[in-house]
Amino acid sequence: MPLAGYGEQGKMDRAEKMVINLRVGHGSAGFYMLEAQRMAREVEADLRKALFQIREVDKTFAKSKGRPDDRFLERATVKLTQCEDQAKALTTELEDSYLILKDNIQETLLQQGH
């Protein structure tokens, strides 16, 4: 009887190796998913920095014009805040997707052995 996750003689066949390789290695689906997570976190950080900078400049500009309560760059701030929220959601979705892929690979290999 074959071991769970292995072909007839205890060796992995080509299809099983392909499933395993989805998760690991340069150029695999898992690699691209982890890379996308990293980039999404970087986008989040960059948007946070941009938002902070715009808000600070807006405050300074408003004070210089004698209108400290006005926000001249409010539309840009609102739009960037929406982008930041979407970037956070994307990061979360990518993290969940990778975990699902890992679990799905393990389930697939265990099931085929039964």
C-alpha positions in Angstrom: 0.0 0.0 0.0 1.5 3.4 -1.0 2.4 5.9 1.7 0.1 9.0 2.0 1.4 11.5 -0.5 3.5 9.1 -2.5 3.0 6.9 -5.6 3.0 3.2 -5.9 6.5 2.4 -4.7 6.9 5.1 -2.0 8.2 7.5 -4.6 6.6 10.7 -5.6 5.3 10.8 -9.2 5.7 13.8 -11.5 2.2 15.1 -10.7 2.8 15.0 -6.9 6.0 16.8 -7.3 4.2 19.5 -9.4 1.7 20.0 -6.6 4.4 20.3 -4.0 6.4 22.7 -6.2 3.4 25.1 -6.3 4.3 26.2 -2.8 8.1 26.4 -2.8 10.9 27.5 -5.1 11.7 30.5 -7.2 9.1 31.0 -9.8 6.4 28.9 -8.1 2.9 30.1 -7.4 3.8 30.4 -3.7 6.8 32.5 -4.5 4.7 34.9 -6.5 2.1 35.1 -3.8 4.7 35.9 -1.2 6.3 38.4 -3.4 3.0 40.1 -4.0 2.4 40.2 -0.2 5.8 41.9 0.2 5.0 44.4 -2.5 1.5 45.1 -1.1 3.0 45.8 2.4 5.5 48.2 0.7 2.6 49.9 -1.1 0.8 50.3 2.2 3.9 51.9 3.8 4.5 54.2 0.9 0.8 55.4 0.9 1.1 56.0 4.7 4.1 58.2 4.1 2.5 60.1 1.2 -0.6 60.7 3.2 1.3 62.0 6.2 3.3 64.3 4.0 0.2 65.7 2.2 -1.6 66.3 5.5 1.4 68.1 7.0 1.9 70.3 3.9 -1.8 71.0 3.8 -1.7 72.2 7.5 1.3 74.4 6.9 -0.2 75.9 3.7 -3.5 76.6 5.5 -1.7 78.3 8.3 0.4 80.4 5.9 -2.8 81.7 4.3 -4.4 82.5 7.6 -7.0 79.8 7.3 -5.7 77.0 9.7 -9.1 75.2 9.7 -9.3 74.8 5.9 -8.0 71.7 4.1 -7.0 72.6 0.6 -5.8 69.1 -0.3 -8.7 67.2 1.2 -9.8 65.5 -2.0 -6.3 64.0 -2.5 -6.2 62.9 1.2 -9.6 61.2 0.9 -8.6 59.4 -2.3 -5.2 58.3 -0.8 -7.0 57.1 2.3 -9.2 54.9 0.1 -6.1 53.6 -1.6 -4.5 52.8 1.7 -7.6 50.8 2.8 -7.6 48.9 -0.4 -3.9 48.1 -0.1 -4.5 46.8 3.5 -7.3 44.6 2.2 -5.1 43.3 -0.6 -2.3 42.4 1.8 -4.8 40.5 4.0 -6.3 38.7 1.0 -2.9 37.7 -0.3 -1.9 36.3 3.1 -5.1 34.3 3.4 -4.7 33.0 -0.2 -1.2 31.7 0.5 -2.3 29.9 3.7 -5.2 28.4 1.7 -2.8 27.2 -1.0 -0.5 25.6 1.6 -3.5 23.8 3.3 -5.0 22.8 0.0 -1.7 21.3 -1.2 -1.3 19.3 2.0 -4.9 18.1 1.8 -4.5 17.1 -1.8 -1.4 15.0 -1.2 -2.9 13.4 1.9 -6.2 12.6 0.1 -4.6 11.0 -2.9 -2.8 8.6 -0.6 -6.0 7.1 0.7 
